[in-house]
Amino acid sequence: MSEQLPIDFARTHARTSDPSTSHEAAALVAVRAGTTKHKILNAMISDQSRPWTSEEIATRAGVSYGSSWKRLSDLKREGRVAVADELGVSETGSRCSRYYITVQGMADHRGA
């Protein structure tokens, strides 16, 4: 038998096969202080002068790009951040999305 990965109880995601009510409940869970999601929201709320690329957000939040990319995707799905436009330029020179924090994201951040 293969070794199983430990369960991360801090994450409250629903499985793809779960009913929509489970997905809605998972999205309503507050963002916990100290998590990568919280660091991303904190970075975004600290400077709302313009939208940010995912690379800029990772740098501002002090987290790895790989980690921030997944959490940013979660935050977008949960309605806490949204795509502002696709006018960003990545470090490799490619066009990319830029993000902003939503009203819901600000409210969830304050509640953490």
C-alpha positions as CSV (number, residue, x, y, z in Angstrom):
1,M,0.0,0.0,0.0
2,S,1.4,3.4,-0.9
3,E,1.9,6.1,1.8
4,Q,-0.9,8.7,1.9
5,L,-0.3,12.4,2.1
6,P,-1.4,14.0,5.4
7,I,-4.7,15.8,5.4
8,D,-4.5,19.6,5.5
9,F,-7.4,20.6,7.7
10,A,-6.6,24.3,7.1
11,R,-7.7,24.0,3.5
12,T,-11.5,23.7,3.0
13,H,-11.8,22.9,-0.7
14,A,-14.4,20.7,-2.1
15,R,-13.7,17.9,-4.5
16,T,-14.7,18.3,-8.1
17,S,-17.3,15.6,-7.7
18,D,-18.9,17.2,-4.7
19,P,-22.3,18.9,-5.0
20,S,-22.4,22.7,-5.7
21,T,-23.5,23.3,-2.1
22,S,-20.1,22.0,-0.9
23,H,-18.3,24.3,-3.2
24,E,-20.3,27.2,-2.0
25,A,-19.6,26.4,1.6
26,A,-15.8,26.0,1.0
27,A,-15.7,29.4,-0.7
28,L,-17.4,31.1,2.3
29,V,-14.7,30.0,4.8
30,A,-12.8,33.1,6.0
31,V,-9.2,33.5,4.9
32,R,-7.0,32.6,7.9
33,A,-4.2,35.0,9.0
34,G,-0.7,33.8,8.1
35,T,-1.8,31.7,5.2
36,T,-0.6,32.3,1.6
37,K,-4.0,33.5,0.7
38,H,-3.9,36.0,3.6
39,K,-0.5,37.2,2.5
40,I,-1.7,37.7,-1.1
41,L,-4.8,39.7,0.0
42,N,-2.6,41.7,2.4
43,A,-0.2,42.6,-0.4
44,M,-3.0,43.5,-2.7
45,I,-4.9,45.6,-0.2
46,S,-1.8,47.6,0.8
47,D,-1.6,49.1,-2.7
48,Q,-4.7,49.4,-4.8
49,S,-3.3,52.1,-7.1
50,R,-3.2,49.7,-10.0
51,P,-3.8,46.0,-10.9
52,W,-0.9,43.6,-10.3
53,T,0.5,40.6,-12.3
54,S,0.7,37.3,-10.4
55,E,4.5,37.6,-10.4
56,E,4.3,41.1,-8.8
57,I,1.8,39.8,-6.2
58,A,4.1,36.9,-5.3
59,T,7.0,39.3,-4.8
60,R,4.9,41.8,-2.8
61,A,3.4,39.0,-0.6
62,G,6.9,37.4,0.0
63,V,5.8,34.0,-1.2
64,S,7.0,31.7,-4.0
65,Y,5.4,32.2,-7.5
66,G,4.4,28.5,-7.6
67,S,2.6,28.9,-4.3
68,S,1.0,32.2,-5.1
69,W,-0.2,31.1,-8.5
70,K,-2.4,28.3,-7.0
71,R,-3.7,30.4,-4.1
72,L,-4.4,33.3,-6.5
73,S,-6.5,30.9,-8.7
74,D,-8.4,29.8,-5.5
75,L,-9.0,33.5,-4.5
76,K,-10.3,34.2,-8.1
77,R,-12.7,31.2,-8.0
78,E,-13.9,32.4,-4.5
79,G,-14.6,35.9,-5.8
80,R,-12.0,37.5,-3.6
81,V,-9.8,38.7,-6.5
82,A,-10.7,39.3,-10.1
83,V,-8.9,39.8,-13.4
84,A,-8.7,43.5,-14.2
85,D,-7.3,43.1,-17.7
86,E,-4.7,41.3,-19.8
87,L,-2.3,44.1,-20.2
88,G,0.4,42.8,-17.9
89,V,3.8,41.7,-19.0
90,S,5.5,38.8,-17.3
91,E,9.2,38.5,-16.5
92,T,9.6,36.5,-19.7
93,G,8.0,39.3,-21.7
94,S,4.7,37.4,-22.3
95,R,1.4,39.1,-22.0
96,C,-0.4,38.1,-18.8
97,S,-3.4,39.0,-16.6
98,R,-3.4,41.6,-13.9
99,Y,-5.5,41.2,-10.8
100,Y,-7.3,43.4,-8.2
101,I,-8.8,42.7,-4.9
102,T,-12.6,42.7,-4.8
103,V,-14.9,44.1,-2.1
104,Q,-15.5,40.5,-1.0
105,G,-11.7,40.0,-0.7
106,M,-11.3,43.1,1.4
107,A,-14.2,42.1,3.7
108,D,-12.7,38.6,4.1
109,H,-9.3,40.0,4.8
110,R,-10.6,42.2,7.6
111,G,-12.4,39.2,9.1
112,A,-9.2,37.1,9.3
